[in-house]
Amino acid sequence: MKRNHLIKPILDHNYPTVSHGKGIYLYDTDGKQYIDGSSGAVTASIGHGVLDVVEAMTEQASKVSFAYRSHFTSEAAETLAEKLSELAPGDLNWSFFVNSGSEATETAMKIAIQHWQEKGFERKNRIVSRWTSYHGITMGALSMSGHVSRRKRFVPLLEDFPSISAPYCYRCPYESSGCKLQCANELETSIQRLGSENIAAFIAEPIIGASAGAVTPPDGYYQRIKEICERYDILFIADEVMTGIGRTGKMFAMEHWGVTPDIIALGKGMSAGYTPIAATLVSDRVMEPILKGSKSIMAGHTYSANPLSAAVSLEVLAYIERMNLVQAAEEKGQYLLEKLHGLAERFDIIGDVRGKGLLLGLEFVSNRSSKTPFDLQDGITTRIVNKAFEKGLLIYPASGAIEGIAGDAVIISPPLVITNEEIDSLVKILEASVEELQHELHSEGLI
Ligand code: PMP
């Protein structure tokens, strides 16, 4: 059979063909076993092959898979929205369903803009974001993203939204003056420069994922951000596409800091990869002028709120609660974090270990004491990811934020169902991969 019609991530790369999955493992058609150490793209949080989800899927599909949302509502979508309003903090009582994280952040942006328009503030339409961030691949989401390598090609077509520094403590630009949360204060400076009458919202990932590898802000950061947003009448959008639904040891990562956003974007963990579904959660306060005004959100997709995906997501949420997986993320995360610190003690090329729950990251450096990053051309992230892959471990590459400044990082984020013994196996393969890489880099004269 001719096999060159599918556009794959890297066109000339020879990908193995996946056969099936069970728990934390995936298998290819040659019978090779892989530990899914990143839950794919931080997605498969309940593990693979969960039959309860298959049953829920079959049951819903046998009744109805699709009914257009302009014609019908559905029991599954209504119940899912109700469930999310119970789980979400504060008055985030409304859900708008979409199909991917990019659509969820793009919709968050549109709802924020619409909120102000309905109140008569037509010009309040810029979104402030951060460098070293990723909010999605569609043009609006990319305009809000500070992931240099993903946006570079499209820069002339993107909205020129303002960006501030990320709370990247390992490479803090304000290090010499001590932490006074200046990275958060940059938001205030940015608002003062642009005028709050021109800004709809500030968007941030609670813990930075794809662009830098589980970069976690200092305590007090989000409290300060929220204060500034309130002072200047700017909405706060938390992009919890990667962090949401238990991944970090809380249902929503913002709970770590006790801060309630106005809008939350969710994706990945909502269905744990079983079907595409994502959501934009909106507070009563944000909805109020829309309910009084045009009474419709100007966003949506053909598959929005389809009953099949909603039923799957409901079962995934029920499974997470039944199996206590939010607590598991916290406990297993602690165990894995200690093991990763152990690796960092052994290998000098590991500069930083970070993250919360089962969203953990490693950053690689050529010199640990000066924190010197590798040259991006040396492709260290790709090399470590490929080495682990060959040995049967999947990890997630998370570099490309700021070329030449912060370089190589990976995310380790196994399914929340992982056991301590399975964590030991994961770490063993990771250790062998880092050891081999460090050895090679020595002989190549790169360290
Ligand atoms: N926001 C965040 C924080 C993400 O991590 C991602 C995906 N890596 C997205 C948005 C985009 O989600 P999707 O790939 O489902 O469009």
Residues whose N, C-alpha, C, O or C-beta is under 5 A from the ligand:
A	BS01	PMP	S100 G101 S102 E103 Y134 H135 G136 E205 G209 A210 D239 V241 M242 G267
